[in-house]
Amino acid sequence: MSAYDAERGAAIACKVEAFVREVVAPYERDPRCGAHGPSDALIDELRDKARAAGVLTPHILADGDHISHRETALVLRAAGLSTLGPQAVNVAAPDEGNMFLLGRAASPEQKARFLDPLVAGTARSAFFMTEPAVDGGAGSDPSMLMTTARQDGNHWVIDGRKAFITGAEGAKVGIVMAKAEAGATLFLVDLPDPAIRIERVLDTIDSSMPGGHAVVAIEGLRVSADQVLGQPGDGFKLAQVRLAPARLTHCMRWLGACIRANEIATAYAVKRHAFGKPLIDHEGVGFMLAENLIELKQAELMIDWCADVLDSGALGTTESSMAKVAVSEALMRIADRCVQVMGGTGVTGDTIVEQVFREVRAFRIYDGPTEVHKWSLAKKIKRDATERS
């Protein structure tokens, strides 16, 4: 992880913002944007343009080092100004989080095989952790992991089912969590593989991620011993390396989307007249936009605070939970106000405001529902109070 360099981060973010606003945003009504996300053909086209503009995978430097979390906040916020932006410049979930994890934990051979194509933007990835509720498997509680991995000579054999696996359809790199004798373990997998079968792609409220969110059956998947990430039993520890920063980068991207939605709602309120004056001159509308301005700044500051904690070398589990709750709930209120300000137009596909509302509503659940993070924080409060007494 590179040291914080404010000027470098601002310069990268400036280039990304210009590219997203000028090149990517016009694609937002492209027919290749479907209910299960933009098509791979569309993403490939946008990434070719990003590559030519010098903004592809901008959070990873030429020497392979990762810019600081504080700089990443600037860059990902700029990318998020369009719902297609993170995909176009290759900073979207789950790839961004998977690149971070592989950069921290993969062997040189694993990086060459699994990480390099992700950084180059020529492959997508999926993180196979969550399991179907009907199977009693891992969801918000990963200790309920049901997928198994058993050793067979120099190989591992993996069996189980996974759910809500973002981007599984079309992914070329997989990270699979399974329960081995030593405990939860992460395995790196080349995709597609006949042993990993997509049962169905779920119809969900959000629609920004290629491949959507799939239910997957894993039946007799064989991987070699050199495809274990870290050591057997390291799964939960490595997942935390990924999950805390990934929660925060979600906040960064969706902050950008809500900044753009607020810009659209503000422009509408200034131009649209009702009852003899512009909408913004009606207190009920003007106050909503004022509240948006306040909460956008609060979200930005919360993200920067948590980024500084991560940049200090701390794991940041508590801080990322706090940021995820505060930012996701604030962004939901902001997106809702944008829809309300725009009235009927706000619930149409004529602008991205309606989509941003849907995406942020899903974000309140993805990467841990608000209530799970609050419960985790309450346990820490009790633990800390007990230790002081």
Summary of the structure (lengths in Angstrom):
residues: 389
radius of gyration: 21.1
end to end distance: 38.2
largest distance: 79.4
contacts: 1393
relative contact order: 0.11
helix: 55%
strand: 17%
